Structures are given as structure tokens and as C-alpha cells.
């Protein structure tokens, strides 16, 4: 297959696919095909382009993808220069995704692709969190394929994703994932599982900052932080006199409930807290009122950060903590619900993980397209597949 740049001054042969040399398609061409050469009808890069087009157009399973492609065969023959007027069978799609793609190479190439896009990676907040693909959990067992993602919630991009071995947990994989990206100037946010000394030191040493919640996995640390916010004891020598306590309270409503978040923060002096590079501790209280029933629920979370008061006041820390949920709402929820990741029964070889990689890719491409509501974007791409193809063959 020939290629050309998309420079309008360069003649493009009729049998060539025109694409930018830094486009997604150019990166897909670098993938190693795990199939034997004999009998291959669709080159791996071309197969992945068709799968990505179908996913952008609203299909998430091999059968739906094959039908989506069949109904657009004229477009595909014209734009992708198909040698046959046919599209892959659902079984072919499943087998290629499961057996032909090297998942580690695929992850690495897409990570490098996204990080090289214009303006990518400029946001400060970085979240880390894991997700199990429920469709991979064997009957009678509790663990399946578990993936840890490093995510930019403000950009909708997964910087890197790594599989957590069955005998390990996220604490083992997180340092490897963070080591693979530039942490300088970044604020890393994670749940209580990632509140670990070694990860905290790694982040600060790399030029970043951390913001952790503290729960029962660090009982002594939590107990110490709680004492920071206890009422002052006037008797000299007892308690901590909080001289720099700052508080912010923000109301919000949505999803059928009223919510108020109140965050109190105070600075940490040297020797007050046995934790690497701790500069502030905070207490976050959430109060929820169900609009219909009037039921009230409350939650209190304590946390710790290396950010100094002049870097992050109470208002910014509240925003940072709220930003953490971007990985739940912007990535995990969309993969589960919108892209039906856990309901896609593709189990050949590495297909479940490849589908997860493709879901991250599709969400990243849609974010780069500037559309926040994913179903709306997919309807648009289904009606105008040329726009979807442009995301793959051009740098956006």
C-alpha cells in the first residue's frame, strides 16, 4: 500500500491513502502484525482503521462493527482503497483484535501518539485509577483483567495504561506508570490506595506534587491528620493551635440531589507530620440531600498534599479533589456505559484489553474533536464518516 502526505501540492496516486506523517494512521502502520503473512486479506493498520471508524460511528462489538462497515462499503472502497469490495467478518475482527495485536506495543504507540499532539499534556491535573474489565472475570472468581490508567481529565486523554498482574495490585504498577511520563509541574491525584510513601517521594523527586486522600490503609497518618482539625485545647502543651485554618464551602446540584462540599485546610510545619514532603492537610466534608425524598447523607474525607499554601489555597484544593472524579465520569463511566466495555463479549486472546485500548483511543479522539457529549459525537460520525476518518489520517 502506498501513502502520501496531505500536502495539497503533492500529487496523490489513485491507489494511495493520503495521511499526515504524524497522524494516527501513520502510528498504526508501525504496529507489528502477529499473524502469518499467508492469507492476510486486510493489513493490520487498515483493519484497525475500520474498527476505529465503526467505534467512532457508534458500534462496540464485532458483529455491529461488521454491519456498520458493510453499509458504508462505497465510502470505504473510495477512501481506504480496499482491494476487495468487502469488509471483515465479525469472527475475523475478533481474531485480529485478540491474536494479531501486540498489546504492549499498541499501548506504547498510542501513548506516544497522543503525547505528541499539538497542545497535548499541557494541563496540570493528572489522575490515576484502575478498572477491572468485568467481562473477563471467570465464572466463580472475583478477578479479571485489571488496568491502571494515568489520565488527564481536563483533556480527556489517557497518557498511559498498564495491566495489573493477578498477583499484584495497583500499588506495584503505579510507580512504573508514573515513571513513564513527565511529572514536572503536574499534580497527581489518586484514591487512598495510592497514598504511599514511596510514590509520594517519587512524584516530588520528579518535580511534581501529590494530593492524596487518607483512609484506613494508613491508620496512623489518618489519626494524626484528624487531630489537626480537633477543637483547640486552651491548656498549654495540649492540642494543636490552628493558626492558619482556611475554609471554603461550595454548593452544587445535579443528579436529583443538592450537595455542599466544605474543605478546611491548614499548613504543616516541619516535624509535625511523618510523611514525605507534606505541606498541607485537609478535611473535606460532603453533605447530600436527595431532592425527592429529602434524605440526608454526609461523608468526611481527610487528605494530604505536597502543595504549599501559596500554590493551592482551600478553593483550589477543593477543585483538585473534585477533578479526581474526572477519571470516573470522563473515562471509566464512558467506557462502561457509553462504549459498553463490560458487555462486549470478545474473549479471544488479548481482545478484551485491545478493546479497552481502543475505547481510550476513541474517547481521546472525540475529546480532541471538541465534543463533550460522546453519544452526540458518535451519531455525527455515523452520519459523516469522512469526519471520523479525518481524525485518523490527519493531525488534529
C-alpha positions in Angstrom: 0.0 0.0 0.0 1.4 3.4 -0.9 1.0 6.6 1.1 1.4 10.3 0.6 1.4 13.4 2.8 -1.7 15.5 2.7 0.2 18.5 1.2 -2.1 19.8 -1.5 0.8 20.5 -3.8 1.9 16.8 -3.9 0.0 14.6 -6.4 -1.7 11.6 -4.8 -1.9 8.4 -6.8 -5.4 6.9 -7.1 -4.3 3.8 -5.2 -2.8 5.7 -2.3 -4.3 6.7 1.1 -3.4 10.3 1.9 -2.4 10.9 5.5 -0.3 13.2 7.7 3.0 11.6 8.6 2.3 12.3 12.3 -1.3 11.1 12.2 -2.8 8.2 14.0 -2.8 6.1 10.8 1.0 6.7 10.5 1.4 5.3 14.0 -0.8 2.3 13.3 1.5 1.4 10.4 4.3 0.8 13.0 2.4 -2.0 14.7 3.8 -5.5 14.3 1.2 -7.9 12.8 1.2 -11.1 14.8 -0.5 -13.1 12.0 1.3 -15.3 9.5 1.6 -13.4 6.2 -0.1 -16.1 4.1 -3.8 -15.5 3.7 -4.0 -12.0 5.1 -6.7 -10.0 3.4 -6.6 -6.8 5.4 -3.3 -5.3 6.7 -3.4 -4.8 10.4 -3.3 -0.9 10.2 -6.2 -1.0 7.7 -8.2 -3.4 9.9 -7.7 -1.1 12.9 -8.8 1.9 10.9 -12.0 0.2 10.0 -12.6 -0.9 13.6 -11.9 2.6 14.9 -14.2 4.1 12.3 -17.0 1.8 13.4 -16.5 2.6 17.1 -16.5 6.3 16.4 -19.7 5.7 14.5 -21.4 4.0 17.5 -20.6 0.3 17.3 -18.8 -1.6 20.0 -19.0 -5.3 19.2 -17.6 -7.2 16.2 -21.0 -8.0 14.7 -22.1 -4.4 14.9 -18.8 -3.2 13.5 -19.0 -5.5 10.5 -22.5 -4.4 9.7 -21.6 -0.7 10.1 -18.8 -1.2 7.7 -20.9 -3.2 5.2 -23.4 -0.4 5.0 -20.6 2.1 4.1 -18.7 -0.1 1.7 -18.7 2.5 -1.1 -17.1 5.1 1.2 -14.5 2.5 2.4 -13.6 1.4 -1.1 -13.2 5.0 -2.2 -11.3 6.3 0.8 -9.3 3.3 2.1 -8.6 1.9 -1.4 -9.9 -1.6 -0.4 -8.6 -4.2 -2.9 -11.9 -6.2 -2.5 -15.4 -4.8 -2.3 -16.0 -6.5 1.0 -15.5 -5.9 4.7 -14.1 -8.2 7.5 -16.4 -10.8 9.0 -17.1 -10.4 12.8 -15.0 -13.5 13.5 -12.1 -12.0 11.6 -12.4 -8.8 13.6 -12.4 -10.8 16.9 -9.4 -12.9 15.9 -7.4 -9.9 14.6 -8.0 -8.0 17.8 -7.3 -11.0 20.0 -4.3 -12.6 18.3 -2.7 -10.1 15.8 -2.2 -7.1 18.1 0.8 -6.8 20.5 -1.0 -5.0 23.4 2.2 -3.6 25.0 3.4 -2.2 21.7 -0.2 -0.8 20.9 -0.4 0.9 24.3 3.1 2.4 23.9 2.5 3.7 20.4 -0.8 5.3 21.3 0.6 6.9 24.4 3.4 8.4 22.3 1.0 9.4 19.6 -1.3 11.4 22.0 1.6 13.0 23.9 3.0 14.3 20.6 -0.2 16.0 19.5 -0.2 19.9 19.5 -1.1 21.2 22.9 -1.5 17.7 24.5 -0.3 17.3 28.1 -0.4 21.0 28.9 -3.0 20.6 31.7 -1.7 20.2 35.2 -4.0 17.8 36.9 -3.2 14.1 36.5 -5.4 11.3 37.9 -4.5 7.6 38.4 -7.1 4.9 39.0 -7.7 1.3 38.0 -10.6 -0.5 36.4 -11.4 -4.2 36.0 -13.0 -5.4 32.7 -15.9 -7.3 34.2 -16.5 -9.4 31.2 -13.0 -11.0 31.7 -13.8 -12.3 35.2 -14.1 -16.1 35.1 -17.2 -17.7 36.5 -16.9 -18.3 40.2 -13.9 -15.9 40.5 -13.5 -12.3 41.5 -10.6 -11.0 39.4 -10.3 -10.4 35.7 -8.1 -8.1 33.6 -7.4 -5.0 35.7 -5.9 -1.9 34.0 -4.4 1.1 35.7 -4.8 4.4 33.8 -3.0 7.7 34.1 -5.4 10.3 32.8 -5.7 14.0 32.0 -9.3 14.8 33.0 -9.2 18.3 31.5 -8.1 16.9 28.1 -9.8 13.6 28.1 -6.6 11.8 27.3 -5.1 8.6 28.8 -1.4 9.2 29.0 -0.6 5.6 29.7 -2.4 2.4 30.7 -0.8 -0.7 32.2 -2.2 -4.1 33.2 -2.1 -5.1 36.8 -0.9 -8.7 37.2 -3.3 -11.1 39.0 -0.8 -11.5 41.8 -0.1 -7.8 42.2 -2.2 -4.6 42.9 -2.2 -1.0 41.7 0.5 0.0 44.2 3.1 -2.1 42.4 2.2 -0.8 38.9 1.6 2.9 39.7 5.3 3.7 40.1 6.1 2.1 36.7 3.3 4.1 35.0 4.3 7.4 36.6 7.9 6.8 35.7 6.9 6.6 32.0 5.6 10.2 31.9 7.0 13.7 32.6 5.7 14.7 36.1 7.3 18.1 36.2 4.8 20.7 37.2 2.0 18.1 37.4 -0.4 17.4 40.4 -1.0 13.7 40.8 -4.3 12.8 42.4 -5.4 9.3 43.4 -7.6 7.4 45.9 -6.4 6.2 49.3 -4.8 3.1 47.8 -2.1 5.2 46.2 -1.3 7.1 49.5 2.1 5.5 49.8 5.4 7.0 50.9 7.4 5.7 48.0 5.0 7.0 45.4 4.9 10.4 47.2 8.7 10.7 47.2 8.9 9.6 43.5 6.4 12.3 42.4 8.2 15.1 44.3 11.6 14.0 43.2 10.4 14.1 39.6 9.2 17.7 40.0 5.5 17.1 40.6 3.2 17.3 43.6 0.7 14.8 45.1 -2.7 15.2 46.6 -4.0 12.1 48.4 -7.0 11.1 50.4 -6.1 9.2 53.6 -8.2 6.3 54.9 -7.9 3.1 56.9 -4.9 1.8 54.8 -2.8 4.5 56.6 -4.4 4.5 60.1 -1.7 6.3 62.0 -1.5 9.0 59.3 -5.2 9.5 59.3 -5.4 9.7 63.1 -2.6 12.4 63.1 -4.4 14.4 60.4 -7.7 14.2 62.2 -6.0 15.8 65.3 -5.1 18.8 63.2 -8.8 19.6 63.0 -9.9 18.9 66.5 -11.0 21.9 68.6 -8.2 23.7 70.2 -7.3 22.9 73.8 -6.5 26.0 75.7 -4.3 24.3 78.2 -0.7 25.0 77.2 1.1 21.9 75.8 -2.0 20.2 74.6 -3.5 20.0 71.1 -2.6 22.0 68.0 -3.4 25.6 67.8 -4.6 26.0 64.3 -3.4 29.5 63.3 -3.8 29.2 59.5 -7.0 27.3 59.1 -8.7 28.2 55.8 -12.2 27.1 54.8 -14.2 27.1 51.6 -17.8 25.9 51.1 -19.4 25.4 47.7 -23.0 24.3 46.9 -23.9 22.2 43.8 -26.9 20.4 42.5 -27.5 17.7 39.9 -28.4 14.1 39.5 -31.5 14.6 41.6 -29.7 15.9 44.7 -28.4 19.0 46.4 -24.8 18.9 47.5 -22.5 21.1 49.6 -18.7 20.5 49.8 -16.8 22.1 52.6 -13.0 21.9 52.7 -10.8 23.0 55.6 -7.1 23.1 55.2 -4.1 24.1 57.3 -0.4 24.1 56.8 2.1 21.5 58.1 5.3 22.7 59.8 8.5 20.7 59.7 8.4 17.8 62.1 4.6 17.9 62.6 3.8 15.1 60.3 5.8 11.9 59.5 5.2 11.9 55.7 7.5 12.8 52.8 7.2 16.4 51.7 3.8 17.0 53.4 3.0 20.7 53.2 -0.8 20.8 54.0 -3.5 18.6 55.3 -7.2 19.0 54.7 -10.7 17.9 55.8 -13.3 17.5 53.1 -17.0 17.2 54.2 -19.7 16.4 51.7 -23.4 16.7 52.5 -26.1 15.4 50.2 -29.8 16.0 50.2 -32.0 13.9 47.9 -34.4 16.2 46.1 -37.4 13.9 46.1 -37.1 12.1 49.4 -35.2 14.7 51.5 -32.9 12.1 52.7 -29.6 13.5 54.0 -26.2 11.8 53.9 -22.8 13.0 54.9 -19.2 12.0 54.2 -16.0 13.2 55.7 -12.6 12.6 54.0 -9.2 13.6 55.2 -6.2 14.2 52.9 -2.6 15.3 52.5 -0.7 17.2 49.8 2.8 18.4 49.0 1.3 21.6 47.6 2.3 24.7 49.7 -0.4 27.2 50.8 0.8 29.7 48.2 0.4 27.0 45.5 -3.1 25.8 46.5 -5.5 27.5 48.8 -8.7 25.9 50.1 -10.6 26.7 46.9 -8.0 25.2 44.6 -7.7 22.1 46.8 -11.4 21.6 46.6 -11.3 21.9 42.8 -8.4 19.4 42.7 -10.3 16.9 44.7 -13.3 17.3 42.6 -11.2 17.0 39.5 -10.2 13.5 40.6 -13.7 12.3 39.7 -12.9 13.2 36.1 -11.4 9.8 35.7 -14.6 8.1 37.0 -17.0 10.2 35.0 -14.9 11.0 31.9 -13.2 7.7 31.4 -14.5 4.7 33.4 -18.2 5.6 33.2 -18.0 6.3 29.5 -16.1 3.0 28.8 -18.6 1.0 30.8 -21.9 2.7 29.8 -21.4 4.6 26.6 -18.9 2.2 24.9 -20.3 -0.9 26.6 -16.9 -2.3 27.5 -18.1 -4.7 30.1 -20.9 -6.0 27.9 -18.7 -6.6 24.8 -18.2 -10.4 24.9 -14.9 -10.6 22.9 -12.7 -13.0 24.7 -10.3 -14.3 22.1 -6.7 -13.9 23.3 -6.0 -10.3 24.2 -9.1 -8.9 22.6 -10.7 -7.5 25.9 -7.6 -5.5 26.6 -7.3 -4.3 23.0 -10.9 -3.2 23.1 -10.1 -1.2 26.3 -7.2 0.4 24.5 -9.5 1.3 21.6 -12.0 2.7 23.9 -9.4 5.0 25.4 -8.4 6.0 21.9 -11.9 6.7 20.7 -12.6 8.9 23.8 -9.3 10.7 23.2 -10.1 11.4 19.6 -13.6 12.7 20.4 -12.1 15.0 23.1 -9.7 16.3 20.5 -12.7 16.9 18.2 -14.0 19.3 20.8 -17.3 17.4 21.6 -18.1 16.8 25.3 -21.1 14.5 24.8 -19.8 11.3 23.4 -23.2 9.9 22.1 -23.7 13.1 20.1 -20.2 12.8 18.6 -20.8 9.2 17.6 -24.1 10.0 15.9 -22.3 12.7 14.0 -19.5 10.4 12.9 -22.0 7.7 11.9 -23.7 10.2 9.5 -20.4 11.7 8.3 -17.7 9.0 8.4 -15.4 11.3 6.5 -15.1 13.4 9.6 -14.1 10.3 11.6 -11.6 9.3 9.0 -10.0 12.7 9.2 -9.3 12.2 12.9 -7.3 9.1 11.9 -5.5 10.4 8.9 -4.8 14.0 9.9 -3.2 15.6 13.0 -5.9 17.4 15.0 
